[in-house]
């Protein structure tokens, strides 16, 4: 194709990256020779994907869409126009998109997070049944023992994602889209990225499948803010990742003898022989990095997760002050004296790691303030959604806005339920019979409308007794068979009692 002029390259790159009709726009600007070099590489790669592959291999339209989707997800850099700051792709979101694709709800659409309806028949449809049908039990019984847990986890993820999709729940924050919390979480994430020691600590959330999309879960909020990928026990790719994870590694790969750029993986679980996290980080040296595996589960679920994390990964524990008062006490009961939520444990772990890597620095305080503010806002939103008072926020305008959005969301949910009922009634004769009024509001003896609240008084009246004598069988008249309009309108038109 030859070498293009740099201005043409930038123009082509803009066209390639603006293929989502405004949904996902990335317009890069050359600010240094380094960025210019990256742009040239991106153009060459993009042109090869979008032109050469289609011409040489005869790629279908669907394959080109997938290539373009992969481009937007893997190479996307969102730019904040107000600050000019570039935001890298969030690994937390990428891990959720991977799970969506794993259960079979990913579409061929270009838009991020686009989903499709589940299969209606075959083995794939069994994973989306809310109840354990006889067909599902027979299918599980036919599997080898080592595959049954994997199948159960996939079914759990499938049903939870399908329910969230139908209820219009945000895939990232797990709130209803009308109450989406993502904008606030993105702000907290940007503040965390500005911390000097941010890259020195990696976090991976090991999630129990029972906690996925659960309303009381808090670990996914911490994962969003930190850009921490989620790994779920029972998903083959995630199980393989944990099994192959070395205790010490470098960016290039595994090695036997630690060096100055080592990354030490530890699992946060307070078992009997666990090291204190602070002491462990101090011993490895300030030039090394830490990879934290944080389990997001109840205590009983965490025991199961701990058994499936390889034993060569060191276990560490937090130093928790006995006087610490949980910020989540309004949402859940504290079952252990040293027990804290996943969000709180993540915050404490970051603070203790930053403090050990850079003693005397401000990073532990800054990180603690950011994460604590996010926790308080999360707790307040949860409390207000459950019709309880806010615990931390003092601004009445903020509370009023959340309450207004909550009420609007409840109204929308009620209307959607009624729409579903109406749709079912239109196609279900038996359901249509259930819509008959539960009380009589028409007197067929007198041939008039009577409000249900006045029916008892009406049948005891003299006029009704006279009409009943003339029509003892209460045979419906032709008028009553063709009555249209409301009770009030009938009264106004006829002037009857």
C-alpha positions as CSV (number, residue, x, y, z in Angstrom):
1,X,0.0,0.0,0.0
2,X,3.0,2.3,0.4
3,X,3.8,4.8,3.1
4,X,1.1,7.4,3.8
5,X,1.6,11.0,4.8
6,X,1.2,11.5,8.6
7,X,-1.8,13.7,8.2
8,X,-3.5,11.1,6.1
9,X,-2.7,8.5,8.7
10,X,-4.3,10.5,11.5
11,X,-7.4,11.0,9.3
12,X,-7.7,7.3,8.6
13,X,-7.3,6.4,12.2
14,X,-10.0,8.8,13.2
15,X,-12.4,7.3,10.6
16,X,-11.6,3.7,11.8
17,X,-12.1,4.6,15.5
18,X,-15.3,6.5,14.9
19,X,-17.3,3.6,13.5
20,X,-19.7,3.4,16.4
21,X,-21.9,6.4,15.5
22,X,-20.8,8.5,18.5
23,X,-21.0,5.7,21.0
24,X,-17.3,5.2,21.2
25,X,-15.2,8.0,19.8
26,X,-11.5,8.3,20.1
27,X,-9.7,11.2,18.4
28,X,-6.0,11.2,19.1
29,X,-3.8,14.2,18.9
30,X,0.0,14.1,18.2
31,X,1.7,15.7,21.2
32,X,5.2,14.1,20.9
33,X,7.3,12.0,18.5
34,X,6.5,9.0,20.8
35,X,2.8,9.4,20.3
36,X,3.3,9.9,16.5
37,X,5.2,6.6,16.4
38,X,2.3,4.8,18.2
39,X,-0.2,6.3,15.8
40,X,1.7,5.0,12.8
41,X,1.8,1.5,14.3
42,X,-1.9,1.7,15.1
43,X,-2.7,2.8,11.5
44,X,-0.7,-0.1,10.0
45,X,-2.4,-2.6,12.3
46,X,-5.9,-1.2,11.7
47,X,-5.5,-1.0,7.9
48,X,-4.3,-4.6,7.9
49,X,-7.3,-5.8,9.9
50,X,-9.9,-3.8,8.0
51,X,-8.6,-4.0,4.5
52,X,-5.9,-6.7,3.9
53,X,-7.7,-9.4,5.9
54,X,-11.0,-8.8,4.1
55,X,-9.4,-8.8,0.6
56,X,-7.0,-11.7,1.0
57,X,-8.9,-14.1,3.2
58,X,-12.4,-13.1,2.1
59,X,-13.5,-12.3,5.6
60,X,-17.2,-12.1,6.1
61,X,-19.0,-9.0,7.4
62,X,-19.5,-10.7,10.8
63,X,-15.7,-11.4,11.1
64,X,-15.0,-7.8,10.2
65,X,-17.4,-6.6,12.9
66,X,-15.7,-8.9,15.4
67,X,-12.3,-7.5,14.4
68,X,-13.6,-3.9,14.8
69,X,-15.1,-4.8,18.2
70,X,-11.8,-6.3,19.3
71,X,-10.1,-3.1,18.2
72,X,-12.3,-0.8,20.2
73,X,-12.1,-2.9,23.3
74,X,-8.4,-3.6,23.4
75,X,-7.0,-0.4,21.9
76,X,-9.5,2.1,23.3
77,X,-8.3,5.1,25.2
78,X,-11.0,7.5,26.5
79,X,-9.9,11.1,26.6
80,X,-11.3,13.5,29.2
81,X,-11.7,16.7,27.2
82,X,-11.7,18.9,30.2
83,X,-8.3,17.7,31.4
84,X,-6.8,16.1,28.4
85,X,-6.1,13.0,30.5
86,X,-6.1,9.6,28.9
87,X,-7.8,6.7,30.7
88,X,-6.7,3.1,30.0
89,X,-9.2,0.4,29.4
90,X,-10.5,-1.0,32.7
91,X,-9.5,-4.6,33.2
92,X,-12.5,-5.1,35.5
93,X,-14.9,-4.4,32.6
94,X,-12.9,-6.6,30.3
95,X,-13.2,-9.5,32.7
96,X,-17.0,-9.0,32.8
97,X,-17.3,-8.9,29.0
98,X,-15.3,-12.1,29.0
99,X,-17.9,-13.7,31.3
100,X,-20.7,-12.4,29.1
101,X,-19.1,-14.1,26.2
102,X,-18.5,-17.3,28.2
103,X,-22.2,-17.8,29.0
104,X,-23.2,-17.1,25.4
105,X,-25.0,-13.7,25.7
106,X,-22.5,-11.7,23.6
107,X,-23.7,-10.5,20.3
108,X,-21.9,-9.6,17.0
109,X,-22.9,-6.0,17.5
110,X,-20.1,-3.4,17.7
111,X,-21.5,-1.7,20.8
112,X,-19.8,-2.5,24.1
113,X,-21.7,-4.9,26.3
114,X,-24.4,-5.6,23.6
115,X,-26.3,-8.8,24.4
116,X,-28.6,-11.2,22.7
117,X,-31.4,-13.5,23.8
118,X,-30.4,-17.0,25.1
119,X,-31.0,-20.1,23.1
120,X,-34.5,-21.5,23.3
121,X,-33.7,-25.2,22.8
122,X,-30.9,-27.6,23.0
123,X,-28.3,-28.1,25.8
124,X,-27.5,-24.3,25.8
125,X,-31.0,-23.5,26.9
126,X,-30.7,-25.6,30.0
127,X,-28.2,-23.1,31.5
128,X,-30.7,-20.3,31.5
129,X,-33.5,-22.1,33.3
130,X,-34.2,-20.4,36.7
131,X,-35.2,-23.7,38.3
132,X,-33.5,-27.1,38.2
133,X,-35.6,-28.9,35.6
134,X,-35.6,-32.7,35.2
135,X,-33.7,-32.1,31.9
136,X,-31.0,-30.1,33.8
137,X,-30.6,-32.8,36.4
138,X,-30.3,-35.5,33.7
139,X,-27.7,-33.4,31.9
140,X,-25.6,-32.9,35.1
141,X,-25.9,-36.6,35.9
142,X,-24.5,-37.4,32.5
143,X,-21.3,-35.3,33.1
144,X,-18.1,-36.5,34.7
145,X,-17.8,-35.7,38.4
146,X,-15.0,-33.1,37.7
147,X,-17.3,-31.2,35.3
148,X,-20.4,-30.9,37.4
149,X,-19.2,-27.9,39.4
150,X,-18.2,-26.1,36.3
151,X,-21.7,-26.7,34.8
152,X,-23.4,-25.5,38.0
153,X,-21.3,-22.3,38.0
154,X,-22.0,-21.6,34.4
155,X,-25.7,-22.0,35.0
156,X,-25.5,-19.6,38.0
157,X,-23.7,-17.0,35.9
158,X,-26.1,-17.5,33.0
159,X,-29.3,-17.0,35.0
160,X,-27.9,-14.1,36.9
161,X,-26.8,-12.3,33.7
162,X,-30.1,-13.0,32.0
163,X,-32.1,-11.7,34.9
164,X,-29.9,-8.5,35.1
165,X,-30.3,-8.0,31.3
166,X,-34.1,-8.3,31.6
167,X,-34.3,-5.9,34.6
168,X,-32.0,-3.4,32.8
169,X,-29.3,-3.6,35.3
170,X,-25.9,-2.1,34.6
171,X,-23.2,-4.7,33.9
172,X,-20.5,-2.6,35.6
173,X,-22.0,-1.2,38.8
174,X,-24.9,-3.7,39.2
175,X,-27.4,-0.9,39.8
176,X,-30.4,-0.3,37.7
177,X,-29.4,1.8,34.7
178,X,-31.7,4.6,35.8
179,X,-29.7,4.6,39.0
180,X,-26.3,3.9,37.4
181,X,-23.3,4.6,39.7
182,X,-20.6,4.3,37.0
183,X,-19.9,8.0,36.6
184,X,-19.1,8.5,40.2
185,X,-17.0,5.3,40.2
186,X,-15.0,6.6,37.2
187,X,-14.2,9.7,39.1
188,X,-12.9,7.7,42.1
189,X,-10.9,5.5,39.7
190,X,-9.2,8.6,38.1
191,X,-8.2,9.8,41.6
192,X,-6.7,6.4,42.4
193,X,-4.7,6.4,39.2
194,X,-3.0,9.6,40.3
195,X,-1.4,7.9,43.4
196,X,2.3,7.5,43.0
197,X,2.4,3.9,44.2
198,X,-0.6,2.8,42.2
199,X,1.3,0.6,39.8
200,X,3.2,-1.0,42.7
201,X,0.2,-3.0,43.9
202,X,-1.9,-5.2,41.6
203,X,-5.3,-6.5,42.7
204,X,-7.3,-9.5,41.5
205,X,-10.7,-10.3,42.9
206,X,-11.4,-14.0,43.3
207,X,-15.2,-14.1,43.4
208,X,-17.4,-16.9,44.6
209,X,-20.1,-17.6,42.0
210,X,-22.8,-17.2,44.6
211,X,-21.7,-13.5,45.0
212,X,-22.0,-12.6,41.3
213,X,-24.6,-9.9,40.7
214,X,-25.7,-10.1,44.3
215,X,-27.3,-7.0,45.6
216,X,-25.3,-6.8,48.8
217,X,-21.9,-7.4,47.1
218,X,-19.3,-4.7,47.5
219,X,-16.2,-6.3,46.1
220,X,-17.1,-5.4,42.5
221,X,-17.2,-1.7,43.4
222,X,-13.6,-1.9,44.7
223,X,-12.7,-3.8,41.5
224,X,-14.2,-1.1,39.3
225,X,-12.2,1.7,41.1
226,X,-8.9,-0.2,41.1
227,X,-9.3,-1.7,37.6
228,X,-9.0,-5.2,39.2
229,X,-10.0,-8.2,37.0
230,X,-12.5,-10.7,38.4
231,X,-11.7,-14.4,38.5
232,X,-14.5,-16.8,39.4
233,X,-14.0,-20.2,40.8
234,X,-15.6,-22.7,38.4
235,X,-14.9,-20.9,35.2
236,X,-12.2,-23.0,33.3
237,X,-10.1,-20.0,32.2
238,X,-10.1,-18.5,35.7
239,X,-9.3,-21.9,37.3
240,X,-6.4,-22.4,34.9
241,X,-5.1,-18.8,35.7
242,X,-5.0,-19.4,39.4
243,X,-3.5,-22.9,39.1
244,X,-0.6,-21.6,36.9
245,X,0.0,-18.4,38.9
246,X,3.5,-18.4,40.3
247,X,4.4,-17.0,43.8
248,X,7.0,-14.7,42.2
249,X,7.3,-13.6,38.7
250,X,8.6,-10.8,36.4
251,X,6.9,-9.0,33.6
252,X,8.7,-11.4,31.1
253,X,7.6,-14.6,32.9
254,X,8.4,-17.0,35.7
255,X,11.8,-17.4,37.2
256,X,13.5,-19.1,40.1
257,X,15.7,-16.4,41.7
258,X,14.1,-13.0,42.6
259,X,15.4,-9.9,41.1
260,X,14.7,-6.2,41.6
261,X,11.6,-6.1,39.4
262,X,9.9,-9.1,41.0
263,X,6.1,-9.3,41.5
264,X,5.1,-11.2,44.6
265,X,1.6,-12.8,44.6
266,X,-0.1,-13.3,48.0
267,X,-3.6,-14.3,49.0
268,X,-5.4,-12.4,51.7
269,X,-6.8,-15.0,54.0
270,X,-6.2,-14.9,57.8
271,X,-5.4,-18.6,58.5
272,X,-3.3,-19.7,61.4
273,X,0.2,-19.4,59.8
274,X,-0.5,-16.4,57.7
275,X,2.0,-13.5,57.6
276,X,0.9,-10.0,58.4
277,X,0.6,-8.2,55.0
278,X,2.6,-5.2,56.3
279,X,5.5,-7.4,57.4
280,X,5.5,-9.4,54.2
281,X,5.7,-6.3,52.0
282,X,8.5,-4.8,54.2
283,X,10.6,-8.0,53.8
284,X,10.4,-8.2,50.0
285,X,11.9,-4.7,49.6
286,X,10.6,-1.4,48.3
287,X,11.6,-2.0,44.7
288,X,9.4,-5.1,44.4
289,X,5.7,-5.1,43.5
290,X,2.8,-6.9,45.2
291,X,-0.1,-8.9,43.5
292,X,-3.0,-9.2,45.9
293,X,-5.6,-12.0,45.5
294,X,-8.7,-10.8,47.4
295,X,-11.5,-13.3,48.0
296,X,-15.0,-11.8,47.6
297,X,-17.2,-14.2,49.5
298,X,-18.8,-15.0,52.8
299,X,-16.6,-16.7,55.5
300,X,-17.9,-20.1,54.6
301,X,-17.5,-19.5,50.9
302,X,-14.0,-18.0,51.5
303,X,-13.0,-21.3,53.1
304,X,-13.9,-23.1,49.9
305,X,-12.1,-20.6,47.7
306,X,-8.9,-20.8,49.9
307,X,-8.8,-24.6,49.4
308,X,-8.7,-24.0,45.6
309,X,-5.9,-21.4,45.6
310,X,-2.6,-23.2,45.2
311,X,-0.6,-23.6,48.4
312,X,2.6,-22.2,47.0
313,X,0.9,-18.8,47.1
314,X,1.6,-17.3,50.6
315,X,-1.4,-16.4,52.8
316,X,-1.4,-13.0,54.5
317,X,-3.6,-11.3,57.0
318,X,-4.5,-7.7,57.8
319,X,-3.7,-5.8,60.9
320,X,-7.2,-4.6,62.0
321,X,-7.7,-2.3,65.0
322,X,-10.1,-3.8,67.5
323,X,-11.8,-0.4,67.8
324,X,-12.6,-0.2,64.1
325,X,-16.3,0.4,63.3
326,X,-17.5,-1.0,60.1
327,X,-18.9,1.4,57.5
328,X,-21.3,-1.3,56.3
329,X,-23.0,-1.9,59.7
330,X,-26.2,-0.3,58.2
331,X,-26.3,-2.9,55.5
332,X,-25.1,-6.1,57.1
333,X,-24.5,-7.7,60.5
334,X,-20.9,-8.2,61.6
335,X,-20.5,-11.9,62.2
336,X,-16.9,-11.8,63.5
337,X,-15.0,-9.3,65.6
338,X,-12.2,-9.1,62.9
339,X,-14.6,-9.5,60.0
340,X,-15.0,-6.6,57.5
341,X,-16.5,-6.3,54.0
342,X,-14.5,-7.0,50.9
343,X,-14.5,-3.3,50.1
344,X,-13.1,-2.5,53.5
345,X,-10.6,-5.3,53.4
346,X,-9.4,-4.0,50.0
347,X,-8.9,-0.5,51.3
348,X,-7.0,-1.7,54.4
349,X,-4.8,-3.9,52.2
350,X,-3.9,-1.0,49.9
351,X,-3.1,1.3,52.8
352,X,-0.8,-1.3,54.5
353,X,0.9,-2.1,51.2
354,X,1.5,1.6,50.3
355,X,2.7,2.3,53.9
356,X,5.2,-0.6,53.8
357,X,6.5,0.2,50.3
358,X,7.0,3.9,51.0
359,X,7.1,4.6,54.7
360,X,6.2,8.2,55.6
361,X,4.5,8.9,52.3
362,X,1.1,10.3,51.8
363,X,-0.2,7.5,49.5
364,X,-1.8,5.4,52.3
365,X,-3.8,8.4,53.5
366,X,-4.8,9.5,50.1
367,X,-5.9,6.0,49.0
368,X,-7.8,5.6,52.3
369,X,-9.7,8.8,51.8
370,X,-10.6,8.0,48.2
371,X,-11.8,4.5,49.0
372,X,-13.6,5.5,52.2
373,X,-15.5,8.3,50.3
374,X,-16.6,5.7,47.7
375,X,-17.7,3.3,50.4
376,X,-19.7,5.9,52.2
377,X,-21.5,7.0,49.0
378,X,-22.2,3.3,48.1
379,X,-23.7,2.6,51.5
380,X,-25.8,5.8,51.4
381,X,-27.2,4.8,48.0
382,X,-28.0,1.3,49.2
383,X,-29.7,2.6,52.3
384,X,-31.8,5.1,50.4
385,X,-32.8,2.5,47.8
386,X,-34.1,0.3,50.6
387,X,-36.1,3.3,52.1
388,X,-33.8,3.9,55.0
389,X,-32.0,7.2,55.9
390,X,-28.6,8.1,54.6
391,X,-25.8,7.4,57.1
392,X,-23.1,9.8,55.9
393,X,-24.2,12.3,53.3
394,X,-25.4,15.6,54.7
395,X,-26.5,17.5,51.5
396,X,-30.2,17.4,51.3
397,X,-30.0,18.1,47.5
398,X,-28.0,14.9,47.0
399,X,-30.4,12.8,49.1
400,X,-33.5,14.3,47.3
401,X,-32.0,13.5,43.9
402,X,-31.3,9.9,44.8
403,X,-34.8,9.5,46.3
404,X,-36.4,11.0,43.1
405,X,-34.4,8.7,40.9
406,X,-35.3,5.7,43.1
407,X,-39.1,6.5,43.0
408,X,-38.9,7.0,39.2
409,X,-37.1,3.7,38.9
410,X,-39.8,1.9,41.0
411,X,-42.5,3.5,38.8
412,X,-40.8,2.3,35.6
413,X,-40.4,-1.2,37.0
414,X,-44.1,-1.3,38.0
415,X,-45.1,-0.1,34.5
416,X,-42.9,-2.7,32.8
417,X,-44.4,-5.4,34.9
418,X,-47.9,-4.3,33.9
419,X,-46.8,-4.3,30.2
420,X,-45.6,-7.8,30.6
421,X,-48.9,-8.8,32.2
422,X,-50.9,-7.1,29.4
423,X,-48.8,-8.9,26.7
424,X,-49.5,-12.2,28.4
425,X,-53.2,-11.6,28.8
426,X,-53.5,-10.8,25.1
427,X,-52.3,-14.3,24.2
428,X,-53.7,-16.3,27.2
429,X,-57.4,-16.9,27.5
430,X,-57.2,-18.2,31.0
431,X,-55.3,-15.1,32.2
432,X,-58.0,-12.9,30.5
433,X,-60.6,-14.4,32.9
434,X,-58.6,-13.2,35.8
435,X,-59.0,-9.6,34.7
436,X,-62.8,-9.7,35.5
437,X,-63.7,-7.1,38.2
438,X,-63.6,-8.6,41.7
439,X,-66.8,-6.7,42.6
440,X,-70.1,-6.0,40.8
441,X,-70.5,-2.3,39.8
442,X,-73.6,-2.6,37.6
443,X,-77.1,-3.4,38.7
444,X,-78.9,-5.5,36.1
445,X,-82.2,-5.2,37.8
446,X,-82.2,-1.4,37.6
447,X,-80.0,-1.3,34.5
448,X,-77.7,1.3,35.9
449,X,-74.1,1.8,37.0
450,X,-73.5,1.6,40.8
451,X,-70.2,2.3,42.4
452,X,-68.9,-0.8,44.2
453,X,-68.7,1.1,47.5
454,X,-72.5,2.0,47.2
455,X,-73.7,-1.4,46.0
456,X,-74.9,-2.6,49.5
457,X,-76.8,0.6,50.1
458,X,-78.3,0.5,46.6
459,X,-79.8,-3.1,46.8
460,X,-81.4,-2.1,50.1
461,X,-83.1,0.9,48.5
462,X,-86.8,1.3,47.4
463,X,-86.0,1.9,43.8
464,X,-84.0,-1.3,43.5
465,X,-86.8,-3.3,45.2
466,X,-89.3,-2.0,42.6
467,X,-87.0,-2.8,39.7
468,X,-86.4,-6.3,41.1
469,X,-90.1,-6.9,41.1
470,X,-90.3,-6.0,37.4
471,X,-87.1,-8.0,36.5
472,X,-86.8,-10.8,39.1
473,X,-84.2,-12.8,37.1
474,X,-82.0,-9.6,36.5
475,X,-81.8,-10.4,32.8
476,X,-79.2,-8.1,31.2
477,X,-80.8,-5.5,28.9
478,X,-79.4,-4.6,25.5
479,X,-78.1,-1.4,27.0
480,X,-76.0,-3.2,29.6
481,X,-74.5,-5.4,26.9
482,X,-73.2,-2.4,25.0
483,X,-72.1,-0.1,27.8
484,X,-69.0,2.0,27.0
485,X,-67.2,4.6,28.9
486,X,-66.5,5.2,32.5
487,X,-68.8,5.2,35.4
488,X,-68.6,9.0,35.8
489,X,-69.2,9.6,32.1
490,X,-72.3,7.3,32.2
491,X,-73.7,9.3,35.1
492,X,-73.1,12.6,33.4
493,X,-74.8,11.4,30.2
494,X,-77.8,9.5,31.6
495,X,-78.4,11.4,34.8
496,X,-79.3,8.1,36.5
497,X,-78.7,7.3,40.2
